[in-house]
Amino acid sequence: MKIKPGIYKHYKGHKYRVIGIVKHSETLEDLVIYEALYDNELSKLWVRPLELFIDEVEYEGKKMKRFEQVDSG
């Protein structure tokens, strides 16, 4: 499954801009590189394996997407 660049909302509420898909240099695993759109003192840019980015989580008794696209911009 591929994802498109744009704005995504994390299941806990924060928004991120997906920049694109990159490859891990050793394993060739697909990774998503994305930018926090809020003040985050740890880092502005993040990377996560594609499979974990698109998976579902259980939160407050509900099953939902970890990230859901909310805007293509």
C-alpha positions as CSV (number, residue, x, y, z in Angstrom):
1,M,0.0,0.0,0.0
2,K,1.3,3.4,-0.9
3,I,0.4,6.7,0.9
4,K,0.3,10.1,-0.7
5,P,2.0,13.3,0.6
6,G,-0.3,15.5,2.5
7,I,-1.6,16.3,6.0
8,Y,-2.3,13.4,8.3
9,K,-3.9,13.3,11.7
10,H,-2.5,10.9,14.3
11,Y,-5.1,9.0,16.3
12,K,-4.1,11.0,19.4
13,G,-4.9,14.3,17.6
14,H,-1.7,15.9,16.4
15,K,-1.3,16.7,12.7
16,Y,1.7,15.9,10.5
17,R,2.8,16.6,6.9
18,V,3.9,13.5,5.1
19,I,6.9,14.4,2.9
20,G,7.2,11.1,1.2
21,I,8.4,7.5,1.2
22,V,12.1,6.7,1.5
23,K,14.1,3.5,1.6
24,H,16.2,2.2,4.4
25,S,19.7,1.9,3.1
26,E,20.5,-1.5,4.5
27,T,17.1,-3.4,4.4
28,L,15.4,-1.5,1.6
29,E,12.3,-1.3,3.9
30,D,9.8,1.5,3.0
31,L,9.9,4.3,5.6
32,V,7.6,7.3,5.8
33,I,9.2,10.7,6.5
34,Y,6.9,13.2,8.1
35,E,7.0,16.6,9.8
36,A,5.2,17.6,13.0
37,L,2.9,20.5,12.4
38,Y,2.9,21.5,16.1
39,D,5.6,22.5,18.5
40,N,7.5,19.4,19.4
41,E,10.7,19.9,21.3
42,L,12.0,16.4,20.6
43,S,12.1,16.8,16.8
44,K,10.3,18.3,13.8
45,L,11.0,15.5,11.4
46,W,10.1,11.9,12.0
47,V,10.5,8.5,10.2
48,R,8.4,5.4,10.7
49,P,8.2,2.1,8.8
50,L,5.4,2.3,6.3
51,E,3.7,-0.8,7.8
52,L,3.5,0.9,11.2
53,F,2.3,4.2,9.7
54,I,-0.7,2.5,7.9
55,D,-1.6,0.0,10.6
56,E,-4.6,0.1,13.0
57,V,-4.4,0.7,16.7
58,E,-6.8,0.2,19.5
59,Y,-7.4,3.4,21.5
60,E,-9.9,3.9,24.2
61,G,-11.6,0.7,23.2
62,K,-11.9,1.6,19.5
63,K,-10.0,0.3,16.5
64,M,-8.8,3.1,14.3
65,K,-6.1,4.0,11.8
66,R,-2.8,5.2,13.4
67,F,-2.7,8.1,10.8
68,E,-5.6,9.3,8.6
69,Q,-5.2,11.7,5.7
70,V,-7.2,14.9,6.3
71,D,-5.8,17.1,3.5
72,S,-3.8,16.6,0.3
73,G,-1.9,19.9,0.8
